[in-house]
Amino acid sequence: MTAPEAPEELVLAGEFATPTRDAWRELVAGVLAKSGREVDPADAEAAIATATDDGFSIAALYTAEDAPGVPTGAPGLPPFTRASRPEGHVADGWYRRQRHALTDLEGAHDVVMAELENGVSSLWLVLGEAGGPPVDALPRLLDGVFLDLAPVALEAGRDTPEAAAALLDLARAGGVTTALGGSLGYDPLLARTRGGGPLTDAYRSALVDHARTAAESHPHLATVVADGLPFHEAGGSDGQELGAALAAGLHAVRLLDDAGLSVDDAFARVEFRFAATADQFATLAKLRAARRCWDRIGSVAGASEPARAMRTHAVTSPAMLTGRDPWVNILRTTVAAAGAGLGGADAVTVLPFDSVLGLPDDFSRRIARNTQALLLEESHLAHVIDPAGGSWYVESLTDALAHAAWDVFTGIERDGGIEAVLDPDEHADRGSLASALEDTWTARADRIAHRKDPITGVSEFPNLHETLPERAAPPSGTGDQQGGLPRRRYAQVFEDLRDRSDAAPQRPTAFLATVGALAQYTARASFATNLLHAGGVDVVEGPGGTEIDEIVTAFREAGTPIAVVASSDKVYAEHAAPLASALAEAGATRVILAGSPRTEGLTSEDSTALTGYLYTGCDAAALLTDLLDELGV
């Protein structure tokens, strides 16, 4: 038998017909139809797109025709989308910058040295007013630290001039000049974003003086931080955080330019700080978009190409961290750090998983630094420059975020600059930017309350009987001052309910009136239990079956006025109404059906016997608040 002749050219999957987008849309419409959602194939793609808070949608499928067609350049060259440096971070990785607000001065130096000895390559020290040890403790904290090898970023609030002077004195005493890196941490917007009294003339004067010193002797040292975290923590979207941070950066450049620094020196003195979230692609694209926008600003301002290369510090989002089931934070911060590193951040901070509970201990600090060690030294994430470059999805997302950020930035500039939009106007108690952030937060909070943005371990799969690790309370700092933008965490609404429950003399409970066979009620009973636990309400499960007298007897023994009926639609059609009436007669002040008001089989007469519904997409936070109020918690 003669073997078939080999083709001259092999084409990957060449024996298959080329799929079309229209064919895919028809398949999507078919899947949606099976779930009870009739959609025209032409509208199928839009039906499964994900809306963002920035006004654009993320599609379910990206092809070459979706690529934005915007030049991304080469790494280290304008518009710096791909990287700020030609070599990226291939040689040494990004800086592993860990944050420390240490109150135990006796052990603080040991902690700092242990961090550096075990892989941390940059320190973020909180001092003075910001909520750390006094500024005069800095020489002790940095005793034995090689400032030319481990850049230091300072956070000292209104004590920044003293802290910056102390750091520069240490560098001078150690003979460190051009190799000194890090950031002095001046923030001209501190009073508006973090609250407290207005910044003094001495603060602004020291900012300029130290910027001149850095420009003359320390080319790698940033003086000002353009901090996006306050806008992120206030509930802002990625585009709002980016746009506001860009405006903050330009505000700093103007201050330095007005003081006589060259445009290039002014641009080189600014370091940007951004939040890295558990949405790794959004984090990655945000950093790429930030560099592109800053290059555009620098180009218009007349800065040279090298000066326009943005330096970025990414911090795992404080807003996404939870105090309940804090171990899940390890997963959140790992994904966030990966997104930041892949997005080209120059320095990355992984906040310890127990940060919400108080000051981290040795174990949580070790987990935080080892997260980055694993990403760099075992996963080798820095070995490829801009690995997502060329991805149709990432390039499209980068372009969309860049445009969203640019709209926010230009709007701020049109309204008078970042200071003007943060100051309350005469007709409102907050500025226009704060109002925009509030609107975004309101929409986000609504999704969280309805569990459309689920929070694992808190609003989904909570562990009601967990034992939380105990941590020392952090010192007061700028975050505890009056004024400024609000600092929010996404899980707060459900964690407040859990706190109410924990503070009660006895755990609040609800009776779960399971009806029918096990297979009929298990799904909805599990769903109801999960939702009730999210608010700190425990569950006493009934006997099942369809004998109403037995179920009512179990309800009386449970000793709670709350009853939740759980079963299938078929069982509801026959038993929901009489059971609800019997439970109400037995003393139930709330009879809630685990199902939608549109549950198949329920008539309007049946519905009158029920006082509420518990279903996917319901306002879980409001329902749980109402139950705790009913229970007197």
C-alpha positions in Angstrom: 0.0 0.0 0.0 1.4 3.4 -1.0 1.6 6.1 1.7 -0.4 9.3 0.8 1.8 12.1 -0.5 2.6 14.8 2.0 1.3 18.3 1.2 3.9 20.9 0.3 2.7 23.2 3.1 1.2 22.2 6.4 -1.5 24.6 7.7 -2.4 24.4 11.4 -6.0 23.1 11.6 -6.1 23.5 7.8 -8.5 20.5 7.4 -11.2 22.4 9.3 -13.5 25.1 8.0 -12.6 28.6 9.1 -15.1 29.6 11.9 -16.9 32.8 11.6 -18.1 35.3 14.2 -21.7 34.9 13.0 -21.5 31.2 13.5 -20.2 31.7 17.1 -23.0 34.2 17.8 -25.6 31.6 16.7 -24.1 29.1 19.1 -24.2 31.6 21.9 -27.8 32.4 21.2 -28.6 28.7 21.3 -26.9 28.3 24.7 -28.9 31.3 26.0 -32.1 29.9 24.7 -31.5 26.7 26.7 -31.3 28.8 29.8 -34.6 30.4 29.0 -33.2 33.6 27.5 -34.3 34.2 23.9 -31.8 36.4 22.1 -31.4 37.2 18.4 -28.1 35.9 17.2 -27.2 39.5 16.1 -27.5 40.6 19.7 -25.9 37.5 21.4 -22.5 39.1 21.7 -23.8 42.2 23.5 -26.0 40.0 25.7 -23.0 38.3 27.4 -20.7 41.4 27.5 -19.6 42.7 30.9 -20.3 46.3 31.6 -17.6 48.3 33.5 -17.9 51.4 35.7 -16.0 53.3 33.1 -18.7 53.1 30.5 -17.3 50.5 28.2 -18.0 46.8 28.0 -15.7 43.8 28.0 -16.6 41.3 25.3 -16.6 37.6 25.7 -14.6 37.1 22.5 -11.8 39.1 21.0 -10.3 38.6 17.5 -7.8 40.5 15.4 -10.6 42.8 14.2 -11.0 44.0 17.8 -7.4 45.2 18.1 -7.4 49.0 18.6 -4.7 49.6 16.0 -2.9 52.1 18.2 1.0 51.8 18.1 2.3 50.5 21.4 5.9 51.1 20.6 8.8 49.0 21.9 9.7 48.6 25.6 11.4 51.7 26.9 10.3 53.9 24.1 7.3 56.2 23.7 4.4 55.8 24.4 5.9 53.3 27.0 2.8 51.2 26.9 5.0 48.1 26.9 7.5 49.1 29.6 9.3 52.1 31.0 12.7 50.6 30.4 14.0 48.8 27.3 15.2 45.9 29.5 12.0 45.7 31.5 12.7 44.0 34.8 14.3 40.9 33.3 17.6 41.2 35.2 16.5 41.7 38.8 12.7 41.7 38.7 10.6 44.6 40.1 11.3 46.0 43.6 9.6 44.0 46.3 8.5 47.0 48.5 7.0 46.0 51.8 5.1 48.5 53.9 5.8 48.8 57.7 4.0 50.8 60.3 5.9 49.5 63.2 5.1 50.6 66.8 7.4 48.3 68.7 10.6 50.3 68.5 12.6 47.6 70.3 11.8 45.0 67.6 11.2 47.3 64.6 14.9 47.2 63.4 14.9 43.4 63.7 11.8 43.3 61.5 13.3 45.5 58.9 16.5 43.6 58.7 14.7 40.2 58.6 12.6 41.5 55.7 15.7 42.5 53.7 17.5 39.3 54.5 14.6 37.2 53.3 14.0 38.8 49.9 12.5 42.3 50.3 14.4 44.7 48.1 12.7 48.0 49.0 11.2 49.4 52.2 8.0 51.5 52.6 8.3 53.1 56.1 5.3 54.7 57.8 6.5 57.4 60.3 5.2 60.2 62.4 1.7 61.6 61.7 1.0 58.9 59.1 0.8 56.3 61.9 4.2 54.9 62.6 7.1 55.5 65.0 8.5 59.0 65.4 10.6 60.4 62.7 13.7 60.5 65.0 13.5 56.7 65.0 14.5 56.5 61.3 18.3 56.3 61.9 17.7 53.3 64.2 15.3 51.6 61.8 17.8 51.9 58.9 20.9 51.1 60.9 22.9 48.6 58.7 20.6 49.1 55.7 22.5 49.8 52.4 20.5 52.6 51.0 22.2 52.2 47.6 20.8 48.7 47.4 17.4 49.0 49.1 15.4 52.0 48.1 13.3 53.5 50.8 9.8 55.1 50.3 8.6 57.3 53.1 5.1 58.0 54.3 5.0 60.5 57.1 2.1 62.8 56.4 2.8 66.3 57.6 6.0 65.1 59.1 7.4 64.4 55.7 9.9 67.3 55.7 11.6 66.1 58.8 11.5 62.4 57.6 12.9 63.4 54.2 15.7 65.4 55.8 16.6 62.5 58.0 16.8 60.1 55.1 18.9 62.5 53.0 21.2 63.0 56.0 21.7 59.2 56.3 22.4 58.9 52.6 25.0 61.8 52.9 26.6 60.2 55.9 26.9 56.9 54.1 28.3 58.4 51.0 25.3 57.4 48.9 24.5 59.9 46.1 23.5 58.8 42.6 22.5 55.4 43.7 19.9 56.6 46.2 16.4 55.5 45.1 12.9 55.3 46.5 10.6 58.2 47.3 10.5 61.0 49.9 6.7 60.7 49.9 5.6 64.4 49.6 1.9 64.6 48.7 0.7 68.1 47.9 -2.9 66.8 48.0 -2.7 65.2 51.4 -5.1 67.5 53.1 -7.7 67.1 50.4 -7.4 63.3 50.0 -6.6 62.1 53.5 -7.9 65.0 55.7 -6.5 67.0 58.5 -5.5 70.6 58.5 -4.1 72.4 55.5 -0.4 71.9 54.5 1.9 74.6 55.8 4.2 76.8 53.7 7.1 75.1 55.3 5.9 71.8 53.9 5.7 73.1 50.4 9.0 74.9 50.7 10.7 71.7 51.9 9.1 69.8 49.0 10.7 72.1 46.5 14.1 72.2 48.3 14.3 68.5 48.5 13.2 68.2 44.9 16.2 70.4 43.9 18.5 68.3 46.0 17.3 65.1 44.3 17.6 66.7 40.9 21.2 67.7 41.6 22.5 64.7 43.5 20.0 61.8 43.5 18.6 61.3 40.0 16.7 58.0 40.9 15.0 59.5 44.0 11.4 60.6 43.6 10.2 63.5 45.7 6.4 63.5 45.2 4.0 60.6 45.2 1.0 61.0 42.8 -1.2 58.7 44.8 -4.1 56.9 43.2 -5.1 54.9 46.3 -7.3 57.6 47.8 -9.5 57.7 44.7 -9.5 53.9 44.5 -10.4 53.5 48.2 -13.2 56.1 47.9 -14.9 53.7 45.5 -13.6 55.0 42.2 -13.3 53.0 39.0 -10.0 52.2 37.3 -10.5 55.1 34.9 -11.3 57.5 37.7 -8.2 56.4 39.7 -6.0 56.7 36.7 -7.4 60.1 35.6 -7.2 61.6 39.1 -3.6 60.3 39.6 -2.5 61.7 36.3 -4.0 65.1 37.3 -2.2 64.8 40.7 1.1 64.0 38.9 0.7 67.1 36.6 -0.2 69.2 39.6 3.1 68.2 41.2 5.0 68.9 38.0 3.5 72.4 37.9 4.6 73.1 41.5 8.1 72.1 40.7 8.2 73.9 37.4 6.9 77.1 39.1 9.7 76.7 41.6 12.3 76.8 38.9 13.1 73.1 38.2 13.3 72.1 34.6 10.5 70.2 33.0 12.6 67.0 32.8 13.6 67.3 36.5 10.0 67.9 37.5 8.8 64.9 35.7 11.6 62.7 37.1 10.6 63.6 40.7 7.1 62.1 40.5 6.3 58.5 41.4 2.8 57.1 40.8 1.0 54.8 43.2 -1.8 52.6 41.9 -4.0 49.9 43.4 -3.6 46.3 42.1 -6.8 44.3 42.4 -7.8 40.7 42.0 -8.9 41.5 38.5 -5.4 40.8 37.1 -6.2 41.8 33.5 -7.7 45.1 34.6 -4.6 45.7 36.8 -2.3 44.8 34.0 -4.1 47.0 31.5 -4.3 49.9 33.9 -0.5 50.1 34.3 0.0 49.9 30.6 -2.6 52.7 30.0 -1.1 54.8 32.7 2.3 54.9 31.1 0.7 55.8 27.7 -1.3 58.7 29.2 1.7 60.1 31.1 3.8 60.0 28.0 1.2 62.0 26.2 1.1 64.6 29.0 4.9 64.8 29.1 5.0 65.2 25.3 2.6 68.2 25.4 4.6 69.6 28.4 7.8 69.5 26.5 9.6 66.8 28.5 12.2 64.7 26.9 11.5 61.1 26.0 13.4 59.5 29.0 11.8 61.9 31.5 8.3 60.8 30.3 8.8 57.2 31.3 6.5 56.9 34.3 7.7 55.2 37.5 5.0 53.2 39.1 4.4 51.6 42.5 1.6 49.1 42.7 -0.1 48.2 46.0 -2.5 45.3 46.4 -5.9 47.0 46.9 -6.8 47.8 50.6 -10.4 48.1 49.4 -10.6 44.4 48.3 -9.2 43.0 51.6 -11.6 41.4 54.1 -11.5 41.0 57.8 -13.6 37.9 57.7 -12.0 34.7 56.3 -8.8 36.7 55.9 -7.0 33.7 54.5 -8.7 34.3 51.1 -6.8 37.6 51.0 -3.7 35.5 50.2 -5.3 34.5 47.0 -6.5 38.0 46.2 -3.1 39.6 46.8 -1.3 36.9 44.8 -3.4 37.5 41.7 -3.1 41.3 42.2 0.7 41.1 42.5 0.9 39.0 39.4 -1.2 41.5 37.5 1.0 44.4 38.7 4.2 42.6 37.8 3.0 41.5 34.4 1.8 45.1 33.8 5.3 46.4 34.3 5.2 48.0 37.8 8.6 49.2 39.0 7.8 48.4 42.7 5.1 46.1 44.1 3.7 46.0 47.6 1.7 43.0 48.8 -0.3 44.0 51.9 -0.3 41.2 54.5 -3.5 39.1 54.6 -4.4 40.2 58.1 -4.0 43.9 57.5 -7.7 44.6 58.2 -7.4 43.0 61.6 -4.5 45.1 62.8 -0.7 45.1 62.7 0.6 42.0 60.8 2.7 39.4 62.6 5.8 37.6 61.5 3.8 34.9 59.7 1.7 37.3 57.6 4.7 39.4 56.7 6.5 36.2 55.6 3.5 35.2 53.4 3.4 38.7 51.9 7.1 38.8 50.9 7.1 35.1 49.8 4.2 35.8 47.5 6.5 38.0 45.4 9.4 35.7 45.8 7.4 32.9 44.3 6.1 35.1 41.4 9.6 36.2 40.6 11.9 33.3 41.4 9.8 30.3 40.7 7.2 31.6 38.3 9.7 33.9 36.6 7.1 36.5 35.7 9.7 39.2 35.1 11.6 37.1 32.5 9.4 38.3 29.6 8.9 42.0 28.9 5.2 42.8 28.6 4.0 39.2 28.1 0.4 40.4 27.4 1.5 42.7 24.6 -0.3 41.7 21.4 -3.2 40.1 23.1 -6.3 41.3 21.4 -8.1 41.4 24.7 -5.4 43.2 26.7 -4.6 45.7 23.9 -8.3 46.5 23.6 -8.7 46.8 27.4 -5.6 49.0 27.6 -6.9 51.3 24.9 -10.4 51.6 26.5 -8.9 52.3 30.0 -6.5 54.9 28.5 -9.5 56.7 26.9 -11.6 56.5 30.1 -8.7 57.9 32.1 -8.0 60.6 29.6 -11.7 61.7 29.7 -11.4 61.9 33.5 -8.1 63.7 33.4 -9.2 66.3 30.8 -12.4 66.9 32.7 -10.4 67.6 35.8 -8.1 70.0 34.0 -11.1 71.7 32.3 -12.6 72.3 35.8 -9.5 74.0 37.1 -7.2 71.2 38.1 -7.1 68.5 40.8 -7.2 70.9 43.8 -10.3 72.6 42.4 -12.3 69.5 41.8 -11.5 68.1 45.3 -12.5 71.3 47.1 -16.2 71.6 48.0 -18.0 74.1 45.9 -20.5 76.7 47.3 -23.5 74.6 46.3 -22.3 71.2 47.7 -20.5 69.6 50.6 -17.9 68.0 48.4 -16.1 68.7 45.1 -17.1 67.5 41.7 -14.5 64.6 41.7 -15.7 63.4 45.1 -19.2 63.4 43.8 -18.2 61.4 40.8 -16.4 58.9 43.0 -19.5 58.7 45.2 -21.7 57.9 42.2 -19.4 55.1 41.2 -19.3 53.8 44.7 -23.1 53.8 45.0 -23.3 51.6 41.9 -20.6 49.3 43.2 -22.2 49.1 46.6 -25.5 48.2 45.1 -23.9 45.3 43.2 -22.2 44.1 46.4 -25.4 44.3 48.3 -27.2 42.2 45.7 -24.2 39.8 45.6 -23.7 40.5 41.9 -20.1 41.3 42.9 -19.5 38.3 45.2 -16.9 38.4 47.9 -15.6 35.0 48.7 -15.6 34.2 52.5 -17.9 37.2 53.2 -21.0 37.5 51.0 -20.4 34.0 49.5 -19.4 30.9 51.3 -18.9 32.6 54.7 -17.6 30.6 57.7 -20.0 31.7 60.4 -18.2 29.9 63.2 -14.6 30.9 62.2 -12.1 32.0 64.8 -10.2 35.0 63.6 -6.5 35.6 64.4 -5.9 38.3 67.0 -3.7 41.3 66.0 -2.6 44.4 67.8 -4.5 47.6 66.9 -2.6 49.8 64.4 -1.6 53.3 65.6 -3.7 56.3 64.5 -2.6 58.1 61.4 -3.7 60.2 58.5 -6.5 57.8 57.7 -8.1 58.6 61.0 -8.3 62.3 60.5 -11.4 64.3 59.7 -12.1 65.3 56.1 -10.6 64.0 52.9 -12.0 61.3 50.8 -13.7 58.3 52.5 -11.8 55.0 52.9 -14.0 52.1 52.0 -13.7 48.3 51.8 -16.0 46.3 49.6 -16.8 43.8 52.3 -17.7 46.3 54.9 -21.5 46.1 54.7 -21.6 42.4 55.3 -18.8 42.5 57.9 -20.8 45.1 59.8 -23.7 42.7 59.9 -21.4 39.9 61.2 -20.1 42.2 63.9 -23.6 42.9 65.0 -24.3 39.2 65.2 -21.1 38.5 67.1 -21.9 41.2 69.6 -25.3 39.7 70.5 -25.7 37.7 73.7 -26.9 34.8 71.7 -26.3 34.1 68.0 -29.4 35.2 66.0 -31.0 32.2 64.2 -33.6 31.5 61.5 -35.6 28.4 61.1 -35.1 26.7 57.8 -38.4 25.0 56.9 -37.3 22.4 54.4 -40.2 20.8 52.6 -40.4 17.6 50.6 -37.6 15.1 49.9 -33.9 15.8 50.4 -33.3 16.1 46.6 -36.1 18.6 46.3 -35.0 21.1 48.9 -31.2 20.7 49.1 -30.3 23.3 46.5 -32.4 26.1 47.9 -31.7 25.2 51.5 -27.9 25.5 50.8 -28.4 28.8 49.0 -30.5 30.2 51.9 -28.0 29.0 54.5 -25.1 30.6 52.6 -27.0 33.9 52.3 -28.1 34.0 56.0 -24.6 33.2 57.2 -23.3 36.2 55.3 -25.2 38.4 57.7 -24.4 36.4 60.8 -27.7 34.6 61.0 -27.4 30.9 61.9 -29.8 28.3 60.7 -31.8 25.6 62.5 -33.0 23.1 59.9 -36.4 21.5 60.0 -37.3 17.8 59.6 -38.2 18.0 55.9 -41.2 16.1 54.5 -44.6 17.5 53.9 -46.3 17.1 57.3 -47.0 20.7 58.2 -47.6 19.9 61.9 -44.2 18.3 62.3 -42.5 21.3 60.6 -44.4 23.8 62.8 -43.5 21.9 65.9 -39.8 22.0 64.9 -40.2 25.8 64.3 -41.6 26.4 67.8 -38.7 24.4 69.3 -36.2 26.5 67.4 -37.2 29.6 69.4 -36.9 32.1 66.6 -39.5 34.3 64.9 -37.9 34.0 61.5 -38.8 31.1 59.1 -37.4 30.4 55.6 -39.3 28.0 53.5 -37.0 26.0 51.1 -37.9 23.5 48.4 -38.6 23.1 44.7 -41.2 25.0 42.6 -43.3 21.8 42.3 -43.5 21.4 46.1 -44.2 25.1 46.5 -47.2 24.9 44.3 -48.9 22.6 46.7 -47.4 23.3 50.1 -45.9 26.8 50.3 -49.1 28.8 51.1 -50.6 26.5 53.8 -47.1 26.1 55.4 -46.6 29.9 55.4 -50.0 30.4 57.0 -49.3 27.7 59.7 -45.9 29.2 60.5 -47.4 32.7 60.9 -50.1 31.3 63.2 -47.3 29.7 65.2 -45.6 33.0 65.9 -43.4 33.6 62.8 -43.1 37.3 62.2 -41.2 36.8 59.0 -41.9 34.0 56.6 -39.5 34.1 53.7 -39.6 32.0 50.6 -36.3 30.7 49.2 -37.2 31.7 45.7 -38.2 34.6 43.5 -41.6 36.4 43.7 -42.0 35.0 40.2 -41.5 31.4 41.3 -43.4 29.1 39.1 -46.4 27.6 40.7 -47.1 30.4 43.2 -50.4 32.3 42.8 -51.0 35.8 44.0 -53.1 34.4 46.9 -50.1 32.2 47.9 -47.8 35.2 47.9 -49.9 37.1 50.4 -49.0 34.6 53.1 -45.2 35.3 52.6 -43.4 38.4 53.9 -40.3 38.2 51.7 -38.2 36.3 49.1 -34.6 35.1 49.1 -33.2 34.6 45.7 -30.2 35.2 43.4 -29.9 38.9 42.8 -32.1 40.0 45.8 -30.8 42.8 48.0 -29.1 40.5 50.5 -27.7 43.3 52.6 -31.1 45.0 53.1 -32.8 41.6 53.8 -30.2 40.6 56.4 -30.3 44.1 58.0 -34.1 43.7 58.3 -33.8 40.3 59.9 -31.3 41.4 62.5 -33.5 44.4 63.3 -36.4 42.0 63.7 -34.4 39.8 66.0 -33.4 42.8 68.1 -29.7 42.5 67.4 
